[in-house]
Amino acid sequence: MKKNYWFIILTYMVMQFSGIFGIELFEYLRIGESRAEYIANWTIVSFTLALIITLYLLRNERTDGNSLRGGEPSSILISSLWAFGGIFLALFSQVIAANIEIALFGVEPGSENTQNIVKLIQASPLVIIVTSIIGPILEEIIFRKIIFGGLYNRTNFFIAAIISSLLFSLLHGEFEHLLLYAAMGFTFAFLYVRTKRIIVPIIAHVSMNTLVVVTQVLFKDKIEEYLERLEQMEQLQVIIGGILL
């Protein structure tokens, strides 16, 4: 692995754990008016710095050509079509994975991560830039370009996609949704291999996150009402099933 890739991974890890002291520092300096704002403001600063450092470390990547084996990058037109179609492909994979989680493992719908993100956006609307743009860019560089790309050049698609997707899932800390995040990882890895352009999964990931986050923020009350009704229906089915048995 290239030396600059190791520095990028280190930057990402430092960013992930920087909140331990960064949030406390912002609270001490009163950069915000509440705990939620301290967290939101530090998230914005840390992710922005991580992206700047990452892009600086990748400043010479254009001269290196395609980093994936197996041919030249797709044309701009084909890549654009895959980037657009990848949005729906990623959403579709999420729906399939979510239904499998519910049907086979009894996982309740909804994401604690998404709920926390919505709260941070309500505390500081600028957080949406992190969740919709900066976060996905960093994740695609780390998990697709560096981790998946490095493994793919040494093994094959499925081994590389499984390992990188599992790491991608574990990072989000929602072990009950391991399958859901892994499905997204597979989708973005496929887009990367299909086009040989990292910008394609980046665009699909950014667009999908933006769509999901904006929907959650604008229709938060209606979504919560729907989930409550869904839970009530499941409870009713259990009661009816118990009576019939």
N, C-alpha and C positions, 0 to 999 in steps of 0.2 A: 504493500500500500504506500502511496506517495506520502512524503513527509507532511505536506500541507493538509492532506486529508486527516492525519492524526491530530493536527492542531485544530481543525474544524470540529472534530469529535470532542476534543478536550474543551473547546469553547462552548459547545452545546451542553456538555455535562456541567460545566461551571455555571452556566445560565440556569439550568434546571434546579441547582441547589443554592443559587445565590439568594433566593428569597429568605433563607434562614437568617441572614444578617441584613439583607437589603430592606426588607419590610420594616424591621425594627429601626433601621437607620432613618427611613422616611417618617416613621411615627415620631422618632426623637426630634427630627427637624421640622415636624408638622407640615410635611408636604402632602396635604390632604386634610379632610375634616372628620374622617371616620376610618375605622379599621378596613372597611371595604375599599375606600379610596386609596389607602396606603398600599394595599395589595395590588389594586388596579394600576396605580401609577408606577410601582416598581415593575410590574409585568410589562408595561409599555417600554420603560427604559431598558430593562435587561434584554428583552427580545430585540429591540432596535439595535442595541450595541452588538448583540450576537450576530445579527444579519449583516451589519456593516463589516465586522471582522471577517465573517465567512466570505462575503463577496470580495473583500480585499485579498483573502488567501486564494480565491479562485480567479484572480485577475488575469492570469496567463493561460487559463483553460482553453480559450478560443484557438490558440495556436497549436494545441495538442490534438485537435481533430476529434473524431468519435471515440469515446472511451469504451464502447461495447463491441465485442467481437460479432462477426456475422454480417458484414455489409455496411453500406453507407447510410447516412440518415435519410429519412423520407423527405420528399419535397415540402416546401412551405404549405402548398395547398393541401396535400394529403395529411400533413401534420396538423393543420388547422381543423380539418374534418374530424380527425381522431380526438383532438382536444375537446371539440364541441360534443362529439358523441360520447367521449369519456365521462362527461358530467352525468349523463343518464345511465351509463354503464355502472358508474360508482354508486349512484342512488339505487339502481336495481339490485346490485350485489348486497347493499345494506338491507334492503327489504327482504331478500331471500334469507340472509343470515339471521336477521331479527326474527323471522317466522320460525326458523329452525330452532333458535334459542328458546322461543316460547313453547313450541310444540314438543321438543325432545327434552329440554332441560328445565322447563318451567320458569325461565327467567322473565321477570316482569318488564314490560315495555318502559322506555324512558331511560335517560342517561343522567347520572349525577353530575358528570363532567359538564354536560350541556347546561344543566340548571345552574351550576356554579358560574359558568361563563356568562349566562344571562344576568346574574346578579352583579357581576363585575362590570358588565356593559351599562347596567342601570346606574352603577356608582360613577362610572366614567365612560362615556360613549366612545372615546378614542380606543378603548380596548378592542373594539370590533376590527380595527386595523390589524391588531395582533392575531386575533382568532381567524380572521378571514384571509389575510394576506401574508404577514410575516411568518406566522406559525407554519402554515402549509409549505411555504418556500423552504424554510429550514428543514422540515421533516422530509421533503422530497430530496433535498441535497444529501441529508444524512442517510436515510433509510433506502432510497432508491439509487441515487448516483454513487454513493460511497459503499454502503454495505451490500446492497443487492448487486450493484455493478461489479464489485470486487469478487463476490462469490460466483456470479454468473460467468465471469471470464475464466473461472477455474473449475466449475462443476457444470450444472445445467439449470434450466429455468426453474423447475419445481423445487429443487434443493435450495437454490438461492432465494426463491420467493417465500418458501416456508420459513426459513430462518429469519429473513429480514422482516417478514410480516408478523412473526411471533414477537420479535423485539419491538416492533412498532406497536403491537397490541399491549405488551407489558408496560411500555412507557406511559400509556394513558391511565394505568392503575385501576381499571375496571375489569377485574378478572372474569366477572360474569358475562362481559361482552367481548371476551377474547375472540370468539368466532367472527363477530361483527367487524372488529377492527382488522382482523386477519383478511377478511374478504375484501376490504378496502385496499389493504396492502397488496394483495394479489392483483387487483384491478389496475392499480397505478404501476405495478411492476410490468404487467402485460403491455400497458400503453408505452412504457419506456422502451421495452424490447421491440415492440411493433414498429416504432418510429425512429428509434435510436436518438431521440431528442428529449432531454430531461425537462425542457420547457413544456412538453405536452402533458405529462402527469402533474406538473406544477399548475398549469392552467385549469385542468380538470379538478384538482384538489382545492384550489383557491375558489373556484366557482361553486363547487359543492358546499364547502364550508360557509361561504357567503349566503347561499340560498337557505341552508339549514339554520344558521344563526339569525338571519333577518326574520325568517318565519317564526322562530322561537320567540324572538323579542316582540314582534308585532302581534302574534296570535297566542301569546303565553296563556292568557286566561282561558281561551277556547280549547287549547291543547290540554290543559289541566282538567277542564270539565269533561273532555272526551275520555281521558285516562280514568277519571273517577267513574264514569258510566261503564267503561270497559271492565273495571274491577267489580262493579256491582253486578254486571251480567255474568261474570265468572263465578261470583259467589252464589248467584241465583241458580246457575247450572249445577253447582255442587249440591245445593239444597234439593233441587228437583231430582238429581241423580240418587241422592240418599233416600228420598221418598220412594222412588221406583224400585230401588234395591230392597 
